């Protein structure tokens, strides 16, 4: 080629500015590039651009080849000149199609043939079918939200979020992840513990071929959102009321304990009367118990239930005198009678056994006034005892004197 160009230059004395054209003419027409205007198409006519390295004249569709799997394709007739040519193909069915230029199928203005080898464009994918969309993949993502997927084997061209409908107007969808054939959406604001469905309006999305779908409304499988799990509250400690009642002795309690001290003087009085020979005297209670006061709470004297059996007489009407010997004092019984004796109505009472137990006073009243009152009561008791003893001796002497006189 270089030699041919050199010979042409030397023979025709071509200027240097025309050398490239002379070289191109010597090599024949070549194809710079060719490509389809659409990779995916549902159109009835497919267009391809073919660009040559030099200007050509009178190029027709018959000089362009068609190849592919799409049936029924025909070249649109044309006749044009220039460098760039629009090649149109119509009537193709679903499939692939491409165009090309065969080797040495074109001739330039100098009569040189080209290109030196066949050249082909990329394929155009043709489809006129309604997209096969899918709706599903619902999954609870927690916190009252869930996600779902929209997919199509022919790709998804648009992401129309407003095309989705929900059973509750509070649900709001947003695009989360985009893939060419699968889009993930996230939904929030829906109620929990109720079935939820996602609905897609018909012909609201387009695939890569610009075909609208789906053909009818789509409804997803139901999903029920779980309620949010709240953390368990900490247990509240329950206060335990352990109140300890402490009773302090009061003056009133001290006063209530004084009768026990007074009643304990009865055995002592009876013992003195017996010692001076005035008879058995009043029958003392079988048992006298005096409780020792504790520091925490005052206690009162406890009397045995046996003491309640003996009831004192209101007068001396119950006295029974049994004169056995004039030289001995009359033995008197009945200053105190038991309830059992009264019920049996015995004419001759039997004297109960005289049991005396020494009583020890465990404590003294803390109140000084009580001590003084106790001393006064004791003194009065001793005086009364002395008077009673004197009267009894006088009676005894009178009785003995009268007895002696009768014997004479």
C-alpha positions as CSV (number, residue, x, y, z in Angstrom):
1,X,0.0,0.0,0.0
2,X,2.8,2.3,0.8
3,X,4.4,1.7,-2.5
4,X,1.2,2.2,-4.4
5,X,0.7,5.5,-2.6
6,X,4.2,6.6,-3.4
7,X,3.8,5.7,-7.0
8,X,0.5,7.6,-7.1
9,X,2.1,10.7,-5.6
10,X,5.0,10.6,-7.9
11,X,2.8,10.0,-11.0
12,X,0.0,12.5,-10.4
13,X,2.0,14.9,-8.3
14,X,-0.6,14.9,-5.6
15,X,-0.1,17.7,-3.0
16,X,0.9,16.6,0.5
17,X,-2.5,17.6,1.9
18,X,-4.2,15.0,-0.1
19,X,-1.9,12.1,0.9
20,X,-4.2,10.7,3.6
21,X,-7.1,10.6,1.2
22,X,-4.9,8.9,-1.3
23,X,-3.8,6.4,1.3
24,X,-7.5,5.7,2.2
25,X,-8.4,5.4,-1.4
26,X,-5.6,3.0,-1.9
27,X,-6.7,0.8,1.1
28,X,-10.5,0.8,0.4
29,X,-13.4,1.9,2.7
30,X,-13.2,0.8,6.3
31,X,-15.8,0.8,9.2
32,X,-14.9,3.0,12.1
33,X,-17.7,1.7,14.4
34,X,-21.2,0.4,14.5
35,X,-23.6,-0.1,17.5
36,X,-27.3,-0.4,18.4
37,X,-29.2,2.6,19.8
38,X,-30.9,0.3,22.4
39,X,-29.6,-2.8,24.2
40,X,-33.1,-3.8,25.4
41,X,-36.1,-2.8,23.3
42,X,-39.7,-3.6,22.8
43,X,-40.0,-1.2,19.9
44,X,-41.2,-2.3,16.5
45,X,-38.2,-0.8,14.7
46,X,-34.6,-1.2,15.9
47,X,-31.9,1.3,14.9
48,X,-28.2,0.9,14.5
49,X,-25.5,3.5,13.7
50,X,-22.8,2.6,11.2
51,X,-19.8,5.0,10.8
52,X,-17.2,4.6,8.0
53,X,-13.7,5.9,7.9
54,X,-14.4,7.9,4.7
55,X,-17.4,9.3,2.9
56,X,-19.3,6.9,0.8
57,X,-21.8,7.5,-1.9
58,X,-25.1,5.6,-2.7
59,X,-25.0,3.2,0.2
60,X,-28.3,1.1,0.4
61,X,-29.8,-1.4,3.0
62,X,-28.8,-4.3,0.8
63,X,-25.2,-3.7,1.7
64,X,-26.0,-4.2,5.4
65,X,-26.3,-7.7,6.9
66,X,-28.7,-8.9,9.7
67,X,-28.0,-11.6,12.2
68,X,-29.6,-12.9,15.3
69,X,-32.4,-15.1,16.8
70,X,-35.2,-12.6,16.5
71,X,-37.6,-13.8,13.8
72,X,-39.3,-11.7,11.1
73,X,-36.7,-9.0,10.9
74,X,-36.6,-6.9,7.7
75,X,-34.3,-4.0,6.8
76,X,-35.9,-0.7,6.2
77,X,-35.0,0.6,2.8
78,X,-32.7,3.6,2.5
79,X,-30.2,5.1,0.0
80,X,-27.8,7.7,1.4
81,X,-24.3,9.1,1.2
82,X,-21.8,10.2,3.8
83,X,-19.9,8.8,6.7
84,X,-22.6,8.0,9.3
85,X,-25.6,5.8,8.3
86,X,-28.8,4.9,10.3
87,X,-29.7,1.3,9.6
88,X,-33.3,0.4,10.7
89,X,-34.7,-3.1,11.1
90,X,-38.4,-3.7,11.6
91,X,-40.8,-6.6,12.2
92,X,-38.5,-8.5,14.7
93,X,-40.0,-10.9,17.2
94,X,-38.6,-11.5,20.7
95,X,-34.9,-12.4,20.5
96,X,-31.5,-10.9,19.6
97,X,-30.5,-9.0,16.5
98,X,-27.3,-7.3,15.2
99,X,-26.2,-5.8,11.9
100,X,-22.9,-5.9,10.0
101,X,-20.9,-5.1,6.9
102,X,-19.5,-7.9,4.8
103,X,-15.9,-7.9,3.6
104,X,-15.3,-5.9,0.4
105,X,-19.0,-5.2,0.1
106,X,-18.5,-1.4,-0.4
107,X,-16.6,0.6,-2.9
108,X,-15.2,4.1,-2.4
109,X,-15.0,6.9,-5.0
110,X,-11.6,5.6,-6.3
111,X,-13.1,2.1,-6.8
112,X,-11.3,0.5,-3.9
113,X,-13.3,-2.2,-2.1
114,X,-13.7,-2.5,1.7
115,X,-13.7,-3.3,4.4
116,X,-10.9,-5.8,4.5
117,X,-12.9,-8.0,7.0
118,X,-16.5,-8.3,8.1
119,X,-17.6,-6.0,11.0
120,X,-20.5,-6.6,13.4
121,X,-22.4,-4.5,15.9
122,X,-23.5,-5.5,19.5
123,X,-26.8,-7.3,19.9
124,X,-30.1,-5.7,20.6
125,X,-32.4,-7.7,22.9
126,X,-36.0,-7.5,21.8
127,X,-39.0,-8.5,23.9
128,X,-42.7,-7.5,23.7
129,X,-44.0,-9.6,26.5
130,X,-45.5,-8.3,29.7
131,X,-42.9,-8.6,32.5
132,X,-43.2,-11.5,34.9
133,X,-43.0,-9.6,38.2
134,X,-42.8,-11.3,41.6
135,X,-43.9,-9.9,45.0
136,X,-42.9,-11.6,48.2
137,X,-40.0,-12.3,50.6
138,X,-41.8,-10.6,53.5
139,X,-39.7,-10.7,56.7
140,X,-40.2,-9.2,60.1
141,X,-37.1,-7.0,60.9
142,X,-38.2,-6.0,64.4
143,X,-39.3,-2.8,66.0
144,X,-42.6,-2.8,64.1
145,X,-41.0,-2.9,60.6
146,X,-40.8,-5.5,57.8
147,X,-39.3,-5.8,54.4
148,X,-40.4,-7.3,51.1
149,X,-39.0,-7.9,47.6
150,X,-40.0,-7.0,44.0
151,X,-38.2,-9.0,41.4
152,X,-38.5,-9.7,37.6
153,X,-36.2,-11.8,35.4
154,X,-36.2,-9.2,32.7
155,X,-35.0,-6.5,35.1
156,X,-36.7,-3.6,36.8
157,X,-36.4,-0.2,35.1
158,X,-38.2,2.0,37.6
159,X,-38.6,2.1,41.3
160,X,-42.1,3.5,41.8
161,X,-42.7,3.3,45.6
162,X,-46.1,5.0,45.4
163,X,-47.4,2.1,43.4
164,X,-47.6,-0.1,46.6
165,X,-50.7,-0.3,48.7
166,X,-51.2,-1.5,52.2
167,X,-54.1,-2.6,54.4
168,X,-53.5,0.3,56.8
169,X,-52.8,3.9,55.7
170,X,-50.1,4.3,58.4
171,X,-47.8,2.0,56.6
172,X,-45.0,3.8,54.6
173,X,-42.6,2.0,52.2
174,X,-39.1,3.1,51.2
175,X,-36.5,1.6,48.9
176,X,-33.7,-0.1,50.8
177,X,-31.6,-2.1,48.3
178,X,-31.6,-1.9,44.5
179,X,-30.5,-4.8,42.3
180,X,-31.1,-4.9,38.6
181,X,-33.6,-7.7,38.9
182,X,-34.5,-7.4,42.6
183,X,-35.5,-4.4,44.8
184,X,-35.8,-4.6,48.6
185,X,-38.3,-2.2,50.3
186,X,-38.7,-1.5,54.0
187,X,-42.1,-0.7,55.5
188,X,-42.7,1.0,58.8
189,X,-45.6,2.5,60.7
190,X,-47.8,-0.6,60.5
191,X,-49.7,-2.1,63.4
192,X,-48.5,-5.2,65.1
193,X,-50.3,-8.5,65.8
194,X,-52.5,-8.2,62.8
195,X,-52.1,-9.8,59.3
196,X,-50.5,-7.4,56.7
197,X,-50.4,-7.7,52.9
198,X,-48.6,-5.7,50.2
199,X,-50.5,-4.9,47.0
200,X,-49.0,-3.7,43.7
201,X,-51.0,-1.8,41.1
202,X,-51.1,-3.1,37.6
203,X,-48.8,-1.7,34.9
204,X,-47.0,0.4,37.5
205,X,-43.5,-0.8,36.8
206,X,-41.3,-1.2,33.6
207,X,-38.7,-3.7,32.8
208,X,-35.5,-3.2,30.8
209,X,-37.4,-3.6,27.6
210,X,-39.7,-0.8,28.6
211,X,-42.6,-3.2,28.9
212,X,-45.1,-2.2,31.6
213,X,-46.3,-4.7,34.2
214,X,-47.7,-6.5,36.0
215,X,-50.8,-7.3,34.0
216,X,-53.1,-7.2,37.1
217,X,-52.9,-6.3,40.8
218,X,-50.6,-8.4,42.8
219,X,-51.1,-9.3,46.5
220,X,-48.2,-10.7,48.6
221,X,-48.6,-13.4,51.3
222,X,-49.6,-12.1,54.7
223,X,-47.2,-11.3,57.5
224,X,-48.0,-10.6,61.2
225,X,-45.6,-8.3,63.0
226,X,-44.6,-9.4,66.5
227,X,-45.1,-7.0,69.4
228,X,-42.0,-5.2,70.7
229,X,-40.4,-7.1,73.6
230,X,-39.9,-4.7,76.5
231,X,-37.3,-5.3,79.1
232,X,-38.5,-6.9,82.3
233,X,-38.8,-4.3,85.1
234,X,-36.5,-4.6,88.1
235,X,-38.4,-6.1,91.1
236,X,-39.4,-3.5,93.7
237,X,-38.3,-4.5,97.2
238,X,-41.3,-4.9,99.6
239,X,-40.6,-3.2,102.9
240,X,-41.1,-5.5,105.9
241,X,-42.7,-3.9,108.9
242,X,-41.3,-5.5,112.0
243,X,-42.6,-3.3,114.7
244,X,-41.7,-4.3,118.2
245,X,-44.1,-3.0,120.8
246,X,-42.4,-2.0,124.1
247,X,-44.7,-1.4,127.0
248,X,-43.3,0.8,129.8
249,X,-44.8,0.4,133.3
250,X,-47.0,3.3,134.2
251,X,-48.1,4.5,137.7
252,X,-51.5,3.1,137.0
253,X,-50.0,-0.4,136.5
254,X,-48.1,0.0,139.7
255,X,-51.3,0.8,141.6
256,X,-53.1,-2.2,140.1
257,X,-50.3,-4.5,141.5
258,X,-50.8,-3.3,145.1
259,X,-53.8,-5.6,146.0
260,X,-51.6,-8.6,145.6
261,X,-49.3,-7.3,148.3
262,X,-52.3,-6.7,150.6
263,X,-53.9,-10.1,150.0
264,X,-50.6,-11.8,150.8
265,X,-50.9,-10.6,154.4
266,X,-53.9,-13.0,155.1
267,X,-51.7,-16.1,155.7
268,X,-49.5,-14.1,158.0
269,X,-52.5,-12.9,160.1
270,X,-53.9,-16.4,160.4
271,X,-50.6,-17.7,161.5
272,X,-50.3,-15.2,164.3
273,X,-53.9,-15.9,165.5
274,X,-53.1,-19.6,165.7
275,X,-49.9,-18.9,167.6
276,X,-51.6,-16.9,170.4
277,X,-54.2,-19.7,170.8
278,X,-57.2,-17.9,169.3
279,X,-58.3,-20.8,167.1
280,X,-57.7,-21.7,163.6
281,X,-58.9,-18.4,162.3
282,X,-60.0,-17.7,158.7
283,X,-59.3,-20.4,156.2
284,X,-56.5,-19.1,153.8
285,X,-56.5,-19.9,150.1
286,X,-54.9,-23.1,149.1
287,X,-52.3,-21.4,147.0
288,X,-51.3,-17.9,146.4
289,X,-49.1,-17.0,143.4
290,X,-47.5,-13.7,143.0
291,X,-46.0,-13.0,139.6
292,X,-42.7,-11.3,139.5
293,X,-42.9,-8.1,137.4
294,X,-40.6,-8.1,134.3
295,X,-38.7,-5.1,133.1
296,X,-40.5,-5.0,129.6
297,X,-44.1,-5.1,130.7
298,X,-46.0,-5.0,134.1
299,X,-47.7,-8.2,135.1
300,X,-50.6,-8.6,137.6
301,X,-51.0,-11.3,140.3
302,X,-52.4,-14.6,139.0
303,X,-54.7,-16.4,141.3
304,X,-55.3,-20.1,140.9
305,X,-58.7,-21.2,139.7
306,X,-59.0,-23.1,143.0
307,X,-59.3,-19.8,144.9
308,X,-62.6,-19.0,143.1
309,X,-64.3,-22.0,144.8
310,X,-64.1,-20.4,148.3
311,X,-66.6,-17.6,148.8
312,X,-66.7,-15.6,152.0
313,X,-70.0,-15.3,153.9
314,X,-71.7,-12.0,154.2
315,X,-72.5,-12.4,157.9
316,X,-72.0,-14.8,160.9
317,X,-75.3,-16.5,160.2
318,X,-73.5,-19.6,159.0
319,X,-71.4,-20.1,162.1
320,X,-71.7,-23.6,163.7
321,X,-70.7,-24.0,167.3
322,X,-69.9,-27.4,168.6
323,X,-69.4,-27.3,172.5
324,X,-67.5,-30.5,173.3
325,X,-65.9,-29.5,176.6
326,X,-66.6,-26.5,178.8
327,X,-62.9,-26.1,179.5
328,X,-62.1,-25.8,175.8
329,X,-63.0,-22.9,173.6
330,X,-65.7,-23.6,171.1
331,X,-64.5,-24.5,167.7
332,X,-66.0,-22.4,165.1
333,X,-66.2,-23.2,161.4
334,X,-67.9,-21.5,158.6
335,X,-66.4,-18.1,158.5
336,X,-65.8,-19.2,154.9
337,X,-67.8,-21.9,153.2
338,X,-67.1,-23.5,149.9
339,X,-69.6,-23.6,147.1
340,X,-69.6,-27.4,147.3
341,X,-70.7,-27.3,151.0
342,X,-73.6,-24.9,150.2
343,X,-74.8,-27.1,147.4
344,X,-74.8,-30.3,149.4
345,X,-76.6,-28.6,152.4
346,X,-74.7,-30.6,155.0
347,X,-75.9,-30.0,158.6
348,X,-72.5,-30.8,160.0
349,X,-69.7,-29.2,157.9
350,X,-66.3,-30.9,157.9
351,X,-63.4,-28.6,158.5
352,X,-61.1,-28.4,155.5
353,X,-57.5,-29.2,156.0
354,X,-55.4,-26.3,157.1
355,X,-52.6,-25.9,154.7
356,X,-50.3,-22.9,155.0
357,X,-47.6,-22.0,152.7
358,X,-45.1,-19.3,153.4
359,X,-45.4,-16.5,150.9
360,X,-42.4,-14.5,149.9
361,X,-43.0,-11.1,148.4
362,X,-41.0,-10.9,145.2
363,X,-41.0,-7.2,144.7
364,X,-42.1,-4.0,146.2
365,X,-44.0,-1.2,144.4
366,X,-41.7,1.3,142.8
367,X,-44.0,4.1,143.8
368,X,-43.1,5.6,147.2
369,X,-46.7,6.5,147.8
370,X,-47.6,2.9,147.5
371,X,-45.0,1.9,150.0
372,X,-46.5,4.4,152.5
373,X,-50.0,3.2,151.8
374,X,-48.9,-0.4,152.3
375,X,-47.3,0.4,155.7
376,X,-50.4,2.2,156.8
377,X,-52.6,-0.8,155.9
378,X,-50.2,-3.1,157.7
379,X,-50.3,-1.0,160.9
380,X,-54.1,-0.8,160.8
381,X,-54.3,-4.6,160.4
382,X,-52.0,-5.2,163.4
383,X,-54.0,-2.9,165.6
384,X,-57.2,-4.6,164.5
385,X,-55.7,-7.9,165.2
386,X,-54.6,-6.9,168.7
387,X,-58.1,-5.6,169.5
388,X,-59.7,-8.8,168.3
389,X,-57.3,-10.8,170.4
390,X,-58.2,-8.8,173.5
391,X,-61.9,-9.3,173.0
392,X,-61.5,-13.0,172.5
393,X,-59.5,-13.4,175.7
394,X,-62.2,-11.5,177.6
395,X,-64.9,-13.8,176.3
396,X,-62.8,-16.8,177.1
397,X,-62.4,-15.7,180.7
398,X,-66.1,-14.9,181.1
399,X,-67.0,-18.4,179.8
400,X,-64.6,-20.1,182.1
401,X,-65.9,-18.1,185.1
402,X,-69.5,-19.0,184.4
403,X,-68.6,-22.6,183.9
404,X,-66.9,-22.8,187.3
405,X,-69.9,-21.3,189.0
406,X,-72.3,-23.8,187.7
407,X,-70.0,-26.7,188.8
408,X,-70.2,-25.5,192.4
